[in-house]
Amino acid sequence: MTPHIQIQGLTIAYEKPREGGTFVAVADLELDVPRGTFVTIVGPSGCGKSSVLLAVAGLTAPSAGRVLVDGRVVTGPGRDRAMVFQEFALMPWRTVVENVRFGLELQRWRGEDLTSRAHRYVELVGLHGFEHYRPHQLSGGMRQRVGIARALAANPKIILMDEAFSELDSFTAAELRKEFLGIWQDTKPTIIMVTHLIPEAIELADRIAVVSPRPASIRQIVKNTVPRPRIGRSPEFFALEDELFRLVSPASQK
């Protein structure tokens, strides 16, 4: 079966605004993502993980190589893909419902009242009663719930998450991961999530892609066989954590 997402020879180079020339963020990266799986990408800080995500989203054009979704080359954003950003990315002048509705407006959603659909997904992420609040009136965890609701409302086949829980305190992040994992298990979109937290990657993912220091390329794909749910630490959890720390460690990449 053809993978849902295929990343083939992906290279991404950016221009240096002051010095001139370019620097390479991603080099010849290869990754296949089966349909309905949850894949996390881990690696050293600044290694180019987010650039990979932006290429899949169609927000960054490859310098070489290509990204395919359902066998078709990605040439720009599409309604089959939604992104959850690290820093919430909400419009401060819009209410919770209006922020969720905006994602549908961008997708030119048809066939259902957009406000009704937005209300449904606001309730799904546990924000009933806060529909008419604005972002500055919400906690960080609540703002990220809005971002997740906005992504889910368009019913995407693929969800891309860039350090989606890293701005939250550890207790809020743990609660939101648990809730999001439940939503994923019910709806089974394909997910690629970038994270710098190895325990988070183990808790969530079916497969963990370890990337090298910049320019990013795949060092190893690790299949996660730790039984779900993975909230409590088990010997299997600790063993996989040790393996991933070893793979990510700069000392192991010399």
Secondary structure by P-SEA (a helix, b strand, c coil): ccccccccbbbbbbccccccbbbbcccbbbbbbcccbbbbbbbcccccaaaaaaaaacccccccccccccccccccccccbbbbcccccccccccaaaaaaaaaaaaccccccaaaaaaaaaaaaccccccccccccccaaaaaaaaaaaaacccccbbbbccccccccaaaaaaaaaaaaaaaaacccbbbbbbccaaaaaacccbbbbbccccccccbbbbbccccccccccaaaaaaaaaaaaaacccccc
